Amino acid sequence: MGHPNVPLMSTYARSCKDKHRSGQLQPYTPNDNLNNALGSIRVLGLELIADELKPHLNTVLINIKEKTKGAAEQVVISGILPILALSLRSRGPLSPLTAKLVAELAKESVVRKGFSDAGLVTALLSVLTSPDQELLLHAVRAISRMSYDSSKLQELLLRRGAVARLVAILLRFPGKEALEEVGLQALCNLSGMGVAEEAGMVWERCASVRPGELVFHGVSPHTCGVASSVTLVCVSQWAPGQYAVNIEVIQRCSSSFWSLHRNKRNTRWFPFSSLGSCSNLYKVIKFSRRNVPQTKSLKTRVFHTFL
């Protein structure tokens, strides 16, 4: 039974409405500290005065990183996303901190839905030519996170030339492990593979056979013992502004599994000697610029066209 002063019909209607709130902004308990910071960013944002804005950006960052209840919803309601885009495009002293905040916001689905309309997609891409490695690290991480499970954002980033900029970063900063890691993860996520950060993918540089080519070998340490997957990413530059990306995911099984399998079935498999064990290629995604059939999907066509 409901409260004596609340009609049953009203109680039932409210409970039904609550069931349909997934994907919508949820009620939150007001956070005065965060609310004041968001209000200050909204008021001071157009002037981009670093000394005044920095503490407020840090306040928002801390609340988002600590997953303070309702913080993501407050950010959406505050309307500060266009100001963050402006800060990125300005390439000023606040840009690295802003990119770091945007990377954290990209984890929140309720926030990243508004990235496109707020201009954050183009703003993030605009900073990928910067020589500032800290700024690049946060910006690429934001791109990786926002494209992890959003086909809409993947398509938008591909149309805007994200792949060429990511490959250029890998070629510009060889040996910078942190940049390589986020860059390779972003390429995988843009291709639709959905490589989660929690997977803990470990990347290593492999020997390349052509000048200007980089080959990376990625393995997730979290395997079931019987099988694991290996991701191979090959990036190269053919000419100024023309790049190729080849991504392969290979399923690798242990020798004990194959011994058991051979006892049951006489099946012929093709070993990949470079991996040191028998492997089965189960998914290949290649993005180059030559010989692209017109029947290819939009995603593949964009990779070919804008590299």
Contacts in CASP RR format, 6 or more apart in sequence:
PFRMAT RR
TARGET T0000
AUTHOR 0000-0000-0000
METHOD contacts of the structure
MODEL  1
MGHPNVPLMSTYARSCKDKHRSGQLQPYTPNDNLNNALGSIRVLGLELIA
DELKPHLNTVLINIKEKTKGAAEQVVISGILPILALSLRSRGPLSPLTAK
LVAELAKESVVRKGFSDAGLVTALLSVLTSPDQELLLHAVRAISRMSYDS
SKLQELLLRRGAVARLVAILLRFPGKEALEEVGLQALCNLSGMGVAEEAG
MVWERCASVRPGELVFHGVSPHTCGVASSVTLVCVSQWAPGQYAVNIEVI
QRCSSSFWSLHRNKRNTRWFPFSSLGSCSNLYKVIKFSRRNVPQTKSLKT
RVFHTFL
1 8 0 8 1.000
2 8 0 8 1.000
2 11 0 8 1.000
3 11 0 8 1.000
23 109 0 8 1.000
23 110 0 8 1.000
25 73 0 8 1.000
25 76 0 8 1.000
25 77 0 8 1.000
25 110 0 8 1.000
26 70 0 8 1.000
26 73 0 8 1.000
28 69 0 8 1.000
28 70 0 8 1.000
28 71 0 8 1.000
28 73 0 8 1.000
28 74 0 8 1.000
29 69 0 8 1.000
29 70 0 8 1.000
31 63 0 8 1.000
31 68 0 8 1.000
31 70 0 8 1.000
31 71 0 8 1.000
31 74 0 8 1.000
33 59 0 8 1.000
33 63 0 8 1.000
34 59 0 8 1.000
34 60 0 8 1.000
34 63 0 8 1.000
34 68 0 8 1.000
34 71 0 8 1.000
34 74 0 8 1.000
35 74 0 8 1.000
35 78 0 8 1.000
36 56 0 8 1.000
37 55 0 8 1.000
37 56 0 8 1.000
37 57 0 8 1.000
37 59 0 8 1.000
37 60 0 8 1.000
38 56 0 8 1.000
38 60 0 8 1.000
38 74 0 8 1.000
38 75 0 8 1.000
38 78 0 8 1.000
38 79 0 8 1.000
38 80 0 8 1.000
39 56 0 8 1.000
39 78 0 8 1.000
39 80 0 8 1.000
40 52 0 8 1.000
40 53 0 8 1.000
40 56 0 8 1.000
41 53 0 8 1.000
41 56 0 8 1.000
41 57 0 8 1.000
41 60 0 8 1.000
41 78 0 8 1.000
41 80 0 8 1.000
41 83 0 8 1.000
42 78 0 8 1.000
42 79 0 8 1.000
42 80 0 8 1.000
42 83 0 8 1.000
44 52 0 8 1.000
44 53 0 8 1.000
44 56 0 8 1.000
45 53 0 8 1.000
45 83 0 8 1.000
45 86 0 8 1.000
45 87 0 8 1.000
46 83 0 8 1.000
46 86 0 8 1.000
48 86 0 8 1.000
48 87 0 8 1.000
48 90 0 8 1.000
48 92 0 8 1.000
48 94 0 8 1.000
50 92 0 8 1.000
50 93 0 8 1.000
50 94 0 8 1.000
53 87 0 8 1.000
53 94 0 8 1.000
54 94 0 8 1.000
54 97 0 8 1.000
57 94 0 8 1.000
57 97 0 8 1.000
57 98 0 8 1.000
57 101 0 8 1.000
58 97 0 8 1.000
60 71 0 8 1.000
60 75 0 8 1.000
60 80 0 8 1.000
60 101 0 8 1.000
61 97 0 8 1.000
61 100 0 8 1.000
61 101 0 8 1.000
61 104 0 8 1.000
63 71 0 8 1.000
64 71 0 8 1.000
64 72 0 8 1.000
64 75 0 8 1.000
64 101 0 8 1.000
64 104 0 8 1.000
64 105 0 8 1.000
64 107 0 8 1.000
64 108 0 8 1.000
65 104 0 8 1.000
72 105 0 8 1.000
72 108 0 8 1.000
72 110 0 8 1.000
72 111 0 8 1.000
73 110 0 8 1.000
75 81 0 8 1.000
75 105 0 8 1.000
75 108 0 8 1.000
75 111 0 8 1.000
76 110 0 8 1.000
76 111 0 8 1.000
76 114 0 8 1.000
79 118 0 8 1.000
81 111 0 8 1.000
81 114 0 8 1.000
81 115 0 8 1.000
81 118 0 8 1.000
81 119 0 8 1.000
81 120 0 8 1.000
82 118 0 8 1.000
82 119 0 8 1.000
84 98 0 8 1.000
84 101 0 8 1.000
84 102 0 8 1.000
84 118 0 8 1.000
84 120 0 8 1.000
84 123 0 8 1.000
85 118 0 8 1.000
85 119 0 8 1.000
85 120 0 8 1.000
85 122 0 8 1.000
85 123 0 8 1.000
86 123 0 8 1.000
87 94 0 8 1.000
87 95 0 8 1.000
87 98 0 8 1.000
88 95 0 8 1.000
88 98 0 8 1.000
88 99 0 8 1.000
88 102 0 8 1.000
88 120 0 8 1.000
88 123 0 8 1.000
88 124 0 8 1.000
88 126 0 8 1.000
88 127 0 8 1.000
88 139 0 8 1.000
89 123 0 8 1.000
89 126 0 8 1.000
89 127 0 8 1.000
91 127 0 8 1.000
91 130 0 8 1.000
95 127 0 8 1.000
95 130 0 8 1.000
95 132 0 8 1.000
95 135 0 8 1.000
96 132 0 8 1.000
96 134 0 8 1.000
96 135 0 8 1.000
96 138 0 8 1.000
99 124 0 8 1.000
99 127 0 8 1.000
99 135 0 8 1.000
99 138 0 8 1.000
99 139 0 8 1.000
99 142 0 8 1.000
100 138 0 8 1.000
102 120 0 8 1.000
102 124 0 8 1.000
102 138 0 8 1.000
102 139 0 8 1.000
102 142 0 8 1.000
103 138 0 8 1.000
103 139 0 8 1.000
103 141 0 8 1.000
103 142 0 8 1.000
103 145 0 8 1.000
105 111 0 8 1.000
105 112 0 8 1.000
105 142 0 8 1.000
106 112 0 8 1.000
106 115 0 8 1.000
106 141 0 8 1.000
106 142 0 8 1.000
106 145 0 8 1.000
106 146 0 8 1.000
107 145 0 8 1.000
112 145 0 8 1.000
112 146 0 8 1.000
112 150 0 8 1.000
112 153 0 8 1.000
114 120 0 8 1.000
115 121 0 8 1.000
115 146 0 8 1.000
115 153 0 8 1.000
116 152 0 8 1.000
116 153 0 8 1.000
116 156 0 8 1.000
121 146 0 8 1.000
121 153 0 8 1.000
121 156 0 8 1.000
121 157 0 8 1.000
121 160 0 8 1.000
122 160 0 8 1.000
124 139 0 8 1.000
124 142 0 8 1.000
124 143 0 8 1.000
125 143 0 8 1.000
125 157 0 8 1.000
125 160 0 8 1.000
125 161 0 8 1.000
125 162 0 8 1.000
125 165 0 8 1.000
127 135 0 8 1.000
127 136 0 8 1.000
127 139 0 8 1.000
128 136 0 8 1.000
128 139 0 8 1.000
128 140 0 8 1.000
128 162 0 8 1.000
128 165 0 8 1.000
128 166 0 8 1.000
128 168 0 8 1.000
128 169 0 8 1.000
129 165 0 8 1.000
129 168 0 8 1.000
130 136 0 8 1.000
133 173 0 8 1.000
133 176 0 8 1.000
133 179 0 8 1.000
136 169 0 8 1.000
136 173 0 8 1.000
136 179 0 8 1.000
137 178 0 8 1.000
137 179 0 8 1.000
137 182 0 8 1.000
140 166 0 8 1.000
140 169 0 8 1.000
140 179 0 8 1.000
140 182 0 8 1.000
140 183 0 8 1.000
140 186 0 8 1.000
141 182 0 8 1.000
141 186 0 8 1.000
143 157 0 8 1.000
143 162 0 8 1.000
143 166 0 8 1.000
143 186 0 8 1.000
143 190 0 8 1.000
144 182 0 8 1.000
144 183 0 8 1.000
144 185 0 8 1.000
144 186 0 8 1.000
144 189 0 8 1.000
144 197 0 8 1.000
145 197 0 8 1.000
146 153 0 8 1.000
146 157 0 8 1.000
147 153 0 8 1.000
147 154 0 8 1.000
147 157 0 8 1.000
147 186 0 8 1.000
147 189 0 8 1.000
147 190 0 8 1.000
147 192 0 8 1.000
148 189 0 8 1.000
148 194 0 8 1.000
148 195 0 8 1.000
148 196 0 8 1.000
149 194 0 8 1.000
151 192 0 8 1.000
154 189 0 8 1.000
154 190 0 8 1.000
154 192 0 8 1.000
154 299 0 8 1.000
155 298 0 8 1.000
155 299 0 8 1.000
155 302 0 8 1.000
157 190 0 8 1.000
158 190 0 8 1.000
158 299 0 8 1.000
158 302 0 8 1.000
158 303 0 8 1.000
158 306 0 8 1.000
159 302 0 8 1.000
159 306 0 8 1.000
161 302 0 8 1.000
161 306 0 8 1.000
162 186 0 8 1.000
162 190 0 8 1.000
163 187 0 8 1.000
163 190 0 8 1.000
163 243 0 8 1.000
163 245 0 8 1.000
163 287 0 8 1.000
163 303 0 8 1.000
163 306 0 8 1.000
163 307 0 8 1.000
164 241 0 8 1.000
164 243 0 8 1.000
164 306 0 8 1.000
164 307 0 8 1.000
166 183 0 8 1.000
166 186 0 8 1.000
166 187 0 8 1.000
166 190 0 8 1.000
167 187 0 8 1.000
167 235 0 8 1.000
167 237 0 8 1.000
167 243 0 8 1.000
167 245 0 8 1.000
167 307 0 8 1.000
168 241 0 8 1.000
168 243 0 8 1.000
169 179 0 8 1.000
169 183 0 8 1.000
170 179 0 8 1.000
170 180 0 8 1.000
170 183 0 8 1.000
170 184 0 8 1.000
170 214 0 8 1.000
170 235 0 8 1.000
171 212 0 8 1.000
171 214 0 8 1.000
171 235 0 8 1.000
171 237 0 8 1.000
173 179 0 8 1.000
173 180 0 8 1.000
174 214 0 8 1.000
175 205 0 8 1.000
177 203 0 8 1.000
180 203 0 8 1.000
180 205 0 8 1.000
180 216 0 8 1.000
181 201 0 8 1.000
181 203 0 8 1.000
184 201 0 8 1.000
184 203 0 8 1.000
184 216 0 8 1.000
184 218 0 8 1.000
184 233 0 8 1.000
185 195 0 8 1.000
185 197 0 8 1.000
185 201 0 8 1.000
187 233 0 8 1.000
187 235 0 8 1.000
187 245 0 8 1.000
187 247 0 8 1.000
188 194 0 8 1.000
188 195 0 8 1.000
188 231 0 8 1.000
188 233 0 8 1.000
188 247 0 8 1.000
189 195 0 8 1.000
191 245 0 8 1.000
191 247 0 8 1.000
191 285 0 8 1.000
191 287 0 8 1.000
191 299 0 8 1.000
191 303 0 8 1.000
192 299 0 8 1.000
193 231 0 8 1.000
193 247 0 8 1.000
193 249 0 8 1.000
193 285 0 8 1.000
195 201 0 8 1.000
195 231 0 8 1.000
199 220 0 8 1.000
199 222 0 8 1.000
200 220 0 8 1.000
200 221 0 8 1.000
200 222 0 8 1.000
201 218 0 8 1.000
201 219 0 8 1.000
201 220 0 8 1.000
201 231 0 8 1.000
202 218 0 8 1.000
202 219 0 8 1.000
202 220 0 8 1.000
202 221 0 8 1.000
203 216 0 8 1.000
203 217 0 8 1.000
203 218 0 8 1.000
204 216 0 8 1.000
204 217 0 8 1.000
204 218 0 8 1.000
205 214 0 8 1.000
205 215 0 8 1.000
205 216 0 8 1.000
205 217 0 8 1.000
206 215 0 8 1.000
206 216 0 8 1.000
206 217 0 8 1.000
206 232 0 8 1.000
207 215 0 8 1.000
208 214 0 8 1.000
208 215 0 8 1.000
208 234 0 8 1.000
210 236 0 8 1.000
212 236 0 8 1.000
212 237 0 8 1.000
213 234 0 8 1.000
213 235 0 8 1.000
213 236 0 8 1.000
214 234 0 8 1.000
214 235 0 8 1.000
214 236 0 8 1.000
215 232 0 8 1.000
215 233 0 8 1.000
215 234 0 8 1.000
216 232 0 8 1.000
216 233 0 8 1.000
216 234 0 8 1.000
217 230 0 8 1.000
217 231 0 8 1.000
217 232 0 8 1.000
218 230 0 8 1.000
218 231 0 8 1.000
218 232 0 8 1.000
218 233 0 8 1.000
219 228 0 8 1.000
219 229 0 8 1.000
219 230 0 8 1.000
219 231 0 8 1.000
220 228 0 8 1.000
220 229 0 8 1.000
225 254 0 8 1.000
226 253 0 8 1.000
226 254 0 8 1.000
226 256 0 8 1.000
226 257 0 8 1.000
227 251 0 8 1.000
227 252 0 8 1.000
227 253 0 8 1.000
227 254 0 8 1.000
227 257 0 8 1.000
228 251 0 8 1.000
228 252 0 8 1.000
229 249 0 8 1.000
229 250 0 8 1.000
229 251 0 8 1.000
229 252 0 8 1.000
230 249 0 8 1.000
230 250 0 8 1.000
230 252 0 8 1.000
230 275 0 8 1.000
230 279 0 8 1.000
231 247 0 8 1.000
231 248 0 8 1.000
231 249 0 8 1.000
231 250 0 8 1.000
232 246 0 8 1.000
232 247 0 8 1.000
232 248 0 8 1.000
232 249 0 8 1.000
232 250 0 8 1.000
233 245 0 8 1.000
233 246 0 8 1.000
233 247 0 8 1.000
234 244 0 8 1.000
234 245 0 8 1.000
234 246 0 8 1.000
234 247 0 8 1.000
235 243 0 8 1.000
235 244 0 8 1.000
235 245 0 8 1.000
235 246 0 8 1.000
236 243 0 8 1.000
236 244 0 8 1.000
237 243 0 8 1.000
237 244 0 8 1.000
238 244 0 8 1.000
238 289 0 8 1.000
241 307 0 8 1.000
242 289 0 8 1.000
242 307 0 8 1.000
243 289 0 8 1.000
243 307 0 8 1.000
244 287 0 8 1.000
244 288 0 8 1.000
244 289 0 8 1.000
244 307 0 8 1.000
245 287 0 8 1.000
245 288 0 8 1.000
245 303 0 8 1.000
245 307 0 8 1.000
246 286 0 8 1.000
246 287 0 8 1.000
246 288 0 8 1.000
247 285 0 8 1.000
247 286 0 8 1.000
247 287 0 8 1.000
248 281 0 8 1.000
248 283 0 8 1.000
248 284 0 8 1.000
248 285 0 8 1.000
249 282 0 8 1.000
249 283 0 8 1.000
249 284 0 8 1.000
249 285 0 8 1.000
250 272 0 8 1.000
250 275 0 8 1.000
250 279 0 8 1.000
250 280 0 8 1.000
250 281 0 8 1.000
250 282 0 8 1.000
251 279 0 8 1.000
251 280 0 8 1.000
251 281 0 8 1.000
251 282 0 8 1.000
252 275 0 8 1.000
252 277 0 8 1.000
252 278 0 8 1.000
252 279 0 8 1.000
253 261 0 8 1.000
253 277 0 8 1.000
253 278 0 8 1.000
253 279 0 8 1.000
253 280 0 8 1.000
254 277 0 8 1.000
255 277 0 8 1.000
255 278 0 8 1.000
258 269 0 8 1.000
258 277 0 8 1.000
258 278 0 8 1.000
261 267 0 8 1.000
269 278 0 8 1.000
269 280 0 8 1.000
270 280 0 8 1.000
271 277 0 8 1.000
271 278 0 8 1.000
271 279 0 8 1.000
272 278 0 8 1.000
272 279 0 8 1.000
272 281 0 8 1.000
287 300 0 8 1.000
287 303 0 8 1.000
287 304 0 8 1.000
287 307 0 8 1.000
288 304 0 8 1.000
288 307 0 8 1.000
289 304 0 8 1.000
289 305 0 8 1.000
289 307 0 8 1.000
292 300 0 8 1.000
292 301 0 8 1.000
292 304 0 8 1.000
292 305 0 8 1.000
296 304 0 8 1.000
END
